[in-house]
Amino acid sequence: MKQNRPVTTFSGSDLCALSARKAVKLLQSGEISTSELIDASQARTRAVEDTVNAVVTTCFDRAREKAQSLNQLDSTQAGWLAGLPIGIKDLSAVSGVRTTMGTQGLADNVPAENDPIVDILENKGGLVVGKTNTPEMGAGANTFNAVFGATRNPWDSRKNAGGSSGGAAVSLATGEVWLSHGSDLAGSLRTPAAYCGVVGMRPSPGRAFGGPKLMGFTAEGISGPMARSVGDCALFLDAMCGYDERAPLSLPAPDETFQSAVDQADPNIRIAYAPTLDGFGALEPEIEQIMRSALEQLQGEGARIEEACPSMEGLNDSYITLRAMTWAALPGRAPDAMQRHFKGTLAENIEVGRQLTIDQVLDANLNRTALYHRMREFLHHHDVLACPVVGLEPLDVEIEFPTHVNGEKMDTYIDWLRFSFLATTAGLPAISVPCGFTSSGMPVGIQLIGPPRGDAKVLAAGRALEQVLDLGTGPIDPFLRHNTG
């Protein structure tokens, strides 16, 4: 059953509705100017922010100043952005711009230097125009914090936008920016992409610079591209990637650009479909029906779909341990004056990390290695593994997390995010691509997980699905269902 996108409006400018790739081409040819795009972004941000609260700190004047030095940069680089305005998640420092990480202890923090990922993007011609909202320290899949409040879903502003890159996803869906930086540990860019009808990719560890600069050897929490289409996502990944000595796990840029892989996408692909990941995750029947219908449409164009899944043995405990280590090592080392403001779920995460035993750490690393090899061998026979991003549509923004999914009790506040654990734990690339809409008109994303360093394969599969479904990638007004309930 082919699904159509709900009827939407977009009152922003034609410039805001451009794809990122088209905007870059027009910038390179001189048909539009950087100042025009900055002005368009600023006007759109002013128009929608009272409704969605996505870009919580703006820096348009800084972007205009940076634009003056664009001609000093190497415009031949893969992923050259040519002066395109972009958003940066409020977990990453932008020099001279308020960077809070969503916590009261950093409410007035203005860093003097960029985080490396921001340096990389600015050196590729990206112009930062704002910081996007995140839950406190990036903990949680509902984007709210005590500094800025909640970010709302543009498809229904009563609903949550997902997290932790919720502000990034909304800024794209509403046309405030053309590309927006995200990061991902428990689906932090995949979930908001699915909930807001955009594309979010968790690349291979090291592909998009890496994770927090204080933990250069982590492979769990990493940066990634978010965009309104798979092609734009590939452009942003090309801009992010490349070896940098400040990131010990960073990988050299590939010989072929990721945009090339997208441009050569072919629906004749092999997909393993695992709607519950062998019983590992819970999902609502409507979500499963929408994903299955999408894959059937792709199958009608030549794809080979098989329901199959390797064992997920050891995945949950391994992921929980690795995640807890991250929280204990980063926010858990913050000064007490900062930690006393932390919300309860974040404080609990830190305490779990502090109480880990050495055997738990050893088991996590042994089990993740075994899982990696099972997935590696499994994906010799399939191009990607398809599964949900999350198992239900967005809840009301006031609800921090669901307690049940399809009648199944969620024992912890991250159990409903279990579909995100696999790619993170096994170190595999994964992408969330829109695949349909619920009966209430909310977007649904499907997750495609690829083989080790198979970023190009994941992007090509995502583009093949995007082409077949033809759901549209244009931005929307966030007023459609505002206060209609």
C-alpha positions as CSV (number, residue, x, y, z in Angstrom):
1,M,0.0,0.0,0.0
2,K,1.6,3.2,-1.2
3,Q,1.5,6.0,1.4
4,N,1.3,9.7,0.6
5,R,2.8,12.5,2.6
6,P,0.1,14.4,4.6
7,V,-0.8,17.7,3.0
8,T,1.5,20.4,4.4
9,T,2.3,24.1,3.9
10,F,5.5,25.9,3.8
11,S,5.5,29.7,4.2
12,G,9.3,30.1,4.1
13,S,11.3,31.4,1.2
14,D,12.2,29.5,-1.9
15,L,15.8,29.6,-0.8
16,C,14.9,27.8,2.5
17,A,13.2,25.1,0.5
18,L,16.3,24.3,-1.6
19,S,18.1,21.1,-1.0
20,A,21.5,21.5,0.5
21,R,23.2,20.1,-2.7
22,K,21.3,22.5,-4.9
23,A,22.0,25.4,-2.6
24,V,25.8,24.6,-2.7
25,K,25.7,24.4,-6.5
26,L,24.0,27.8,-6.7
27,L,26.6,29.2,-4.3
28,Q,29.4,27.8,-6.4
29,S,28.0,29.2,-9.6
30,G,27.3,32.6,-8.0
31,E,23.6,32.5,-8.7
32,I,22.9,33.0,-5.0
33,S,25.0,34.5,-2.3
34,T,25.9,33.4,1.2
35,S,24.4,36.6,2.6
36,E,21.1,35.7,0.9
37,L,21.1,32.3,2.6
38,I,22.0,33.7,6.0
39,D,19.2,36.3,5.7
40,A,16.7,33.6,4.7
41,S,17.8,31.3,7.5
42,Q,17.5,34.2,10.0
43,A,14.0,35.1,8.8
44,R,12.8,31.5,8.9
45,T,14.2,31.0,12.4
46,R,12.4,34.1,13.6
47,A,9.2,32.9,12.1
48,V,9.1,29.4,13.6
49,E,11.1,29.4,16.8
50,D,8.3,30.5,19.1
51,T,6.5,27.3,18.1
52,V,9.2,24.7,18.0
53,N,12.2,25.9,20.1
54,A,14.8,24.1,18.1
55,V,17.6,26.6,17.5
56,V,18.1,27.9,21.0
57,T,21.1,30.2,20.4
58,T,21.7,32.0,17.2
59,C,24.9,33.5,15.8
60,F,24.0,35.0,12.4
61,D,26.4,38.0,12.8
62,R,29.3,35.5,13.5
63,A,28.3,33.6,10.3
64,R,28.4,36.8,8.3
65,E,31.9,37.6,9.7
66,K,33.1,34.1,8.8
67,A,31.7,34.4,5.3
68,Q,34.2,37.1,4.6
69,S,37.1,34.6,4.7
70,L,35.5,31.9,2.6
71,N,37.8,32.6,-0.4
72,Q,40.8,31.7,1.7
73,L,39.6,28.1,2.1
74,D,40.3,25.2,-0.2
75,S,37.1,25.0,-2.3
76,T,38.2,21.8,-4.1
77,Q,37.7,19.6,-1.0
78,A,35.1,16.8,-1.1
79,G,32.1,18.0,0.9
80,W,32.8,21.6,0.1
81,L,29.8,23.6,1.6
82,A,30.6,26.9,-0.1
83,G,29.1,29.1,2.6
84,L,26.0,27.1,3.4
85,P,24.5,27.9,6.8
86,I,24.4,25.0,9.2
87,G,23.4,24.1,12.7
88,I,25.6,22.7,15.5
89,K,24.2,20.6,18.4
90,D,24.5,22.4,21.7
91,L,26.9,19.7,23.0
92,S,29.7,20.9,20.8
93,A,31.6,24.2,21.4
94,V,31.5,27.0,18.9
95,S,33.9,29.8,19.6
96,G,32.3,32.9,21.0
97,V,28.8,31.3,21.1
98,R,26.9,30.3,24.2
99,T,27.3,26.5,24.6
100,T,25.3,25.0,27.5
101,M,25.0,21.3,26.9
102,G,21.5,21.8,28.2
103,T,22.6,22.0,31.8
104,Q,22.2,24.9,34.3
105,G,25.8,24.6,35.4
106,L,26.9,25.7,31.9
107,A,24.1,28.2,31.2
108,D,26.5,31.1,30.8
109,N,29.3,29.2,29.2
110,V,30.9,30.9,26.1
111,P,33.9,28.9,24.9
112,A,36.9,30.6,23.3
113,E,37.6,27.7,20.9
114,N,35.7,25.4,18.6
115,D,35.4,21.8,19.1
116,P,37.3,20.0,16.3
117,I,34.1,18.9,14.5
118,V,33.2,22.6,14.1
119,D,36.7,23.5,12.9
120,I,36.4,20.7,10.2
121,L,33.0,22.0,9.0
122,E,34.0,25.6,9.0
123,N,37.2,24.7,7.0
124,K,34.9,23.0,4.5
125,G,32.9,26.2,4.0
126,G,30.1,25.6,6.5
127,L,28.8,28.7,8.4
128,V,27.3,28.1,11.8
129,V,24.2,30.1,12.3
130,G,22.9,28.5,15.5
131,K,23.1,25.9,18.3
132,T,20.3,23.3,18.3
133,N,18.6,22.1,21.5
134,T,19.5,18.9,23.3
135,P,18.4,17.2,26.5
136,E,20.8,17.7,29.4
137,M,24.2,16.4,28.4
138,G,22.5,14.6,25.6
139,A,20.9,12.1,27.9
140,G,17.5,11.1,26.8
141,A,15.3,10.8,23.6
142,N,13.0,13.7,24.5
143,T,14.6,17.0,23.9
144,F,14.0,19.3,26.9
145,N,16.2,20.9,29.5
146,A,16.1,23.4,32.4
147,V,18.0,26.0,30.4
148,F,15.8,26.3,27.2
149,G,12.8,24.1,27.8
150,A,11.3,21.6,25.3
151,T,11.7,21.3,21.6
152,R,8.4,20.4,19.8
153,N,7.7,18.2,16.9
154,P,6.9,20.3,13.7
155,W,4.3,17.7,12.5
156,D,2.3,18.2,15.7
157,S,3.7,20.7,18.2
158,R,2.0,18.9,21.1
159,K,4.4,16.0,20.5
160,N,8.0,15.5,21.3
161,A,10.7,15.7,18.6
162,G,12.9,12.8,19.8
163,G,16.4,13.2,21.0
164,S,19.0,13.9,21.8
165,S,19.5,15.7,18.4
166,G,15.9,16.9,18.5
167,G,16.7,20.5,17.8
168,A,18.8,19.5,14.8
169,A,16.0,17.4,13.3
170,V,13.3,20.1,13.8
171,S,15.5,22.9,12.4
172,L,15.8,20.8,9.2
173,A,12.1,19.9,9.0
174,T,11.0,23.5,9.4
175,G,13.6,24.9,6.9
176,E,15.7,26.9,9.3
177,V,18.9,25.4,8.0
178,W,19.9,23.1,5.2
179,L,22.2,20.8,7.2
180,S,22.4,20.2,10.9
181,H,25.0,18.4,13.0
182,G,23.9,15.6,15.3
183,S,25.5,13.0,17.6
184,D,24.4,9.5,18.5
185,L,24.8,7.1,21.4
186,A,21.4,5.6,21.9
187,G,19.9,6.6,18.6
188,S,20.3,10.3,19.4
189,L,20.2,11.4,15.8
190,R,18.3,8.4,14.4
191,T,15.2,8.8,16.7
192,P,14.6,12.5,16.0
193,A,15.2,11.9,12.3
194,A,12.4,9.3,12.4
195,Y,10.1,11.4,14.5
196,C,10.6,14.6,12.4
197,G,10.6,13.1,8.9
198,V,14.2,13.8,8.0
199,V,17.4,11.7,7.5
200,G,19.9,11.0,10.2
201,M,23.0,8.8,9.9
202,R,25.2,7.3,12.5
203,P,28.4,6.7,10.5
204,S,31.2,4.2,11.2
205,P,33.2,5.2,14.3
206,G,36.0,7.5,13.2
207,R,34.2,8.4,9.9
208,A,32.8,11.8,11.1
209,F,35.7,12.9,13.3
210,G,34.6,11.0,16.3
211,G,33.1,11.5,19.7
212,P,33.7,13.8,22.6
213,K,37.1,15.3,22.5
214,L,37.9,14.3,26.1
215,M,37.3,10.7,25.1
216,G,39.2,10.3,21.9
217,F,39.1,6.6,21.9
218,T,35.4,6.1,22.4
219,A,33.5,4.4,19.6
220,E,30.0,4.8,21.1
221,G,29.0,8.4,21.2
222,I,29.9,9.9,17.8
223,S,29.0,12.8,15.5
224,G,26.9,12.4,12.4
225,P,25.1,14.2,9.6
226,M,21.4,15.1,9.5
227,A,19.6,16.4,6.5
228,R,16.2,16.5,4.7
229,S,17.3,13.9,2.1
230,V,19.8,11.0,1.7
231,G,21.8,13.0,-0.9
232,D,22.1,16.0,1.4
233,C,23.1,13.6,4.2
234,A,25.9,12.2,2.0
235,L,27.1,15.7,1.2
236,F,27.3,16.5,4.9
237,L,29.2,13.3,5.7
238,D,31.7,14.2,2.9
239,A,32.2,17.5,4.7
240,M,32.7,15.8,8.1
241,C,35.1,13.0,7.2
242,G,38.8,12.8,6.9
243,Y,41.8,12.0,9.2
244,D,42.6,14.5,11.9
245,E,45.4,13.9,14.4
246,R,43.2,15.3,17.2
247,A,40.9,12.3,16.8
248,P,42.9,9.0,17.3
249,L,40.2,6.9,15.7
250,S,39.5,9.1,12.7
251,L,39.6,7.5,9.3
252,P,40.9,9.0,6.0
253,A,38.3,10.2,3.6
254,P,37.4,7.5,1.0
255,D,38.6,7.6,-2.6
256,E,35.0,7.8,-3.8
257,T,32.7,10.4,-2.2
258,F,29.6,9.4,-0.4
259,Q,27.6,11.6,-2.8
260,S,28.8,9.3,-5.6
261,A,27.4,6.3,-3.9
262,V,24.1,8.0,-3.5
263,D,24.0,9.1,-7.2
264,Q,24.6,5.5,-8.3
265,A,21.9,4.0,-6.0
266,D,20.1,0.9,-7.4
267,P,17.0,-0.7,-5.9
268,N,18.4,-4.1,-6.7
269,I,19.7,-4.7,-3.2
270,R,19.6,-7.5,-0.6
271,I,17.8,-6.5,2.6
272,A,17.4,-8.6,5.7
273,Y,14.2,-7.5,7.6
274,A,14.1,-8.0,11.3
275,P,11.0,-6.2,12.7
276,T,11.8,-7.1,16.3
277,L,15.6,-7.8,16.0
278,D,14.9,-11.5,16.9
279,G,12.6,-10.4,19.8
280,F,15.0,-7.9,21.2
281,G,12.8,-4.8,20.8
282,A,9.1,-4.0,21.1
283,L,7.0,-2.2,18.4
284,E,3.5,-1.2,17.7
285,P,1.7,-3.0,14.9
286,E,1.1,0.1,12.9
287,I,4.9,0.9,12.8
288,E,5.6,-2.6,11.6
289,Q,2.9,-2.4,8.9
290,I,4.3,0.9,7.6
291,M,7.9,-0.5,7.4
292,R,6.8,-3.7,5.7
293,S,4.8,-1.8,3.2
294,A,7.8,0.4,2.3
295,L,10.0,-2.7,1.8
296,E,7.4,-4.4,-0.3
297,Q,7.4,-1.3,-2.6
298,L,11.2,-1.5,-2.8
299,Q,10.9,-5.3,-3.5
300,G,8.6,-4.4,-6.4
301,E,11.4,-2.5,-8.0
302,G,13.9,-5.3,-7.7
303,A,15.1,-5.5,-4.1
304,R,15.4,-8.9,-2.5
305,I,13.8,-8.9,1.0
306,E,14.2,-11.8,3.5
307,E,13.1,-11.9,7.1
308,A,16.3,-12.9,8.9
309,C,18.3,-11.8,11.9
310,P,21.4,-13.0,13.7
311,S,21.4,-13.7,17.4
312,M,21.4,-10.6,19.7
313,E,22.9,-12.5,22.6
314,G,24.7,-10.2,25.0
315,L,23.6,-7.0,23.2
316,N,21.6,-5.5,26.0
317,D,24.1,-6.0,28.9
318,S,27.0,-4.9,26.6
319,Y,25.3,-1.8,25.5
320,I,24.2,-0.8,29.0
321,T,27.7,-1.2,30.3
322,L,29.4,0.7,27.5
323,R,26.8,3.5,27.8
324,A,27.2,3.7,31.6
325,M,31.0,4.0,31.2
326,T,30.5,7.1,28.9
327,W,28.3,8.8,31.5
328,A,30.5,8.1,34.4
329,A,33.6,9.3,32.5
330,L,32.2,12.5,31.1
331,P,29.3,14.2,33.1
332,G,30.2,12.0,36.0
333,R,33.6,13.8,36.3
334,A,32.0,17.3,36.2
335,P,32.3,19.5,39.3
336,D,29.8,18.8,42.1
337,A,28.4,22.3,41.6
338,M,27.4,21.3,38.1
339,Q,26.2,17.8,38.9
340,R,23.8,19.0,41.6
341,H,21.6,20.4,38.8
342,F,21.5,17.1,36.8
343,K,18.1,15.6,36.2
344,G,17.3,12.2,37.9
345,T,17.8,10.0,34.9
346,L,21.2,11.5,34.1
347,A,22.3,11.1,37.8
348,E,21.1,7.5,37.7
349,N,23.2,6.8,34.5
350,I,26.3,8.2,36.2
351,E,25.8,6.1,39.3
352,V,25.3,2.9,37.2
353,G,28.7,3.6,35.6
354,R,30.4,4.2,38.9
355,Q,29.1,0.9,40.2
356,L,30.3,-1.2,37.3
357,T,32.6,-4.2,38.1
358,I,35.6,-5.1,36.0
359,D,33.9,-8.3,35.0
360,Q,31.0,-6.3,33.5
361,V,33.5,-4.2,31.5
362,L,35.3,-7.3,30.3
363,D,32.1,-9.1,29.4
364,A,30.8,-6.1,27.5
365,N,33.9,-5.9,25.3
366,L,34.0,-9.7,24.7
367,N,30.3,-9.8,23.9
368,R,30.4,-6.8,21.6
369,T,33.2,-8.4,19.6
370,A,31.2,-11.6,19.2
371,L,28.2,-9.6,18.1
372,Y,30.4,-7.7,15.6
373,H,31.5,-10.9,14.0
374,R,28.0,-12.3,13.9
375,M,26.9,-9.2,12.1
376,R,29.9,-9.1,9.8
377,E,29.3,-12.7,8.7
378,F,25.5,-12.1,8.4
379,L,26.0,-9.1,6.2
380,H,28.1,-11.1,3.8
381,H,24.7,-12.3,2.5
382,H,22.8,-9.1,2.8
383,D,23.6,-5.5,1.9
384,V,21.8,-4.0,4.9
385,L,19.7,-5.1,7.9
386,A,16.4,-3.2,8.1
387,C,14.7,-2.8,11.5
388,P,12.7,-0.1,13.3
389,V,14.3,3.1,14.6
390,V,11.8,3.2,17.5
391,G,8.7,1.1,18.0
392,L,6.1,3.8,18.5
393,E,5.2,7.3,17.3
394,P,6.0,10.4,19.3
395,L,4.2,10.9,22.6
396,D,3.1,14.2,24.1
397,V,6.1,16.5,24.8
398,E,5.5,16.4,28.5
399,I,6.1,12.6,28.7
400,E,9.8,12.0,29.2
401,F,9.7,8.4,28.0
402,P,7.1,5.6,27.4
403,T,6.5,3.0,30.1
404,H,4.9,0.5,27.7
405,V,5.3,-0.3,24.0
406,N,2.6,-2.5,22.4
407,G,1.6,-3.6,26.0
408,E,5.2,-4.6,26.9
409,K,6.5,-2.9,30.0
410,M,9.7,-0.9,29.6
411,D,11.7,-1.6,32.8
412,T,14.1,1.4,32.3
413,Y,13.9,4.7,30.6
414,I,16.0,3.6,27.6
415,D,14.4,0.2,27.0
416,W,12.2,1.7,24.3
417,L,15.4,2.7,22.4
418,R,16.6,-0.9,22.1
419,F,16.6,-0.8,18.3
420,S,19.5,1.7,18.5
421,F,21.8,-0.5,20.6
422,L,23.0,-2.8,17.8
423,A,24.8,-0.3,15.5
424,T,26.3,1.4,18.5
425,T,27.6,-1.7,20.2
426,A,28.9,-3.4,17.0
427,G,30.4,-0.3,15.5
428,L,28.3,-0.4,12.4
429,P,26.9,2.4,10.2
430,A,23.2,3.0,10.3
431,I,20.7,5.4,8.8
432,S,17.2,6.5,9.6
433,V,15.2,7.2,6.4
434,P,11.5,8.3,6.3
435,C,9.3,5.4,5.2
436,G,5.7,6.5,5.8
437,F,3.2,8.1,8.1
438,T,0.9,6.9,10.9
439,S,-2.8,7.3,10.7
440,S,-2.4,10.4,12.9
441,G,-0.1,11.9,10.3
442,M,3.2,11.4,12.2
443,P,6.4,10.4,10.3
444,V,7.9,6.9,10.6
445,G,11.5,6.1,9.9
446,I,13.1,2.8,9.1
447,Q,16.7,2.0,10.2
448,L,19.2,0.4,7.7
449,I,22.3,-1.0,9.3
450,G,25.3,-1.8,7.1
451,P,28.5,-3.9,7.3
452,P,31.7,-2.6,8.9
453,R,32.7,0.7,7.3
454,G,29.9,0.2,4.8
455,D,28.8,3.8,5.0
456,A,28.5,4.1,1.2
457,K,26.4,1.0,1.0
458,V,24.0,2.3,3.7
459,L,23.6,5.6,2.0
460,A,22.9,3.9,-1.4
461,A,20.3,1.6,0.2
462,G,18.7,4.6,1.9
463,R,18.6,6.5,-1.4
464,A,17.1,3.6,-3.2
465,L,14.3,3.4,-0.7
466,E,13.8,7.2,-0.8
467,Q,13.4,7.2,-4.6
468,V,10.9,4.4,-4.6
469,L,8.7,5.8,-1.8
470,D,8.8,9.3,-3.1
471,L,7.4,10.8,0.1
472,G,8.9,14.3,-0.5
473,T,11.7,16.0,1.3
474,G,10.6,19.6,1.5
475,P,10.4,21.6,4.8
476,I,7.0,22.2,6.4
477,D,5.3,24.8,8.6
478,P,5.2,23.7,12.2
479,F,1.7,25.1,12.7
480,L,-0.3,22.3,11.0
481,R,-1.7,20.6,14.1
482,H,-0.8,23.1,16.8
483,N,-3.3,23.0,19.7
484,T,-5.9,21.1,17.7
485,G,-6.5,18.4,20.4
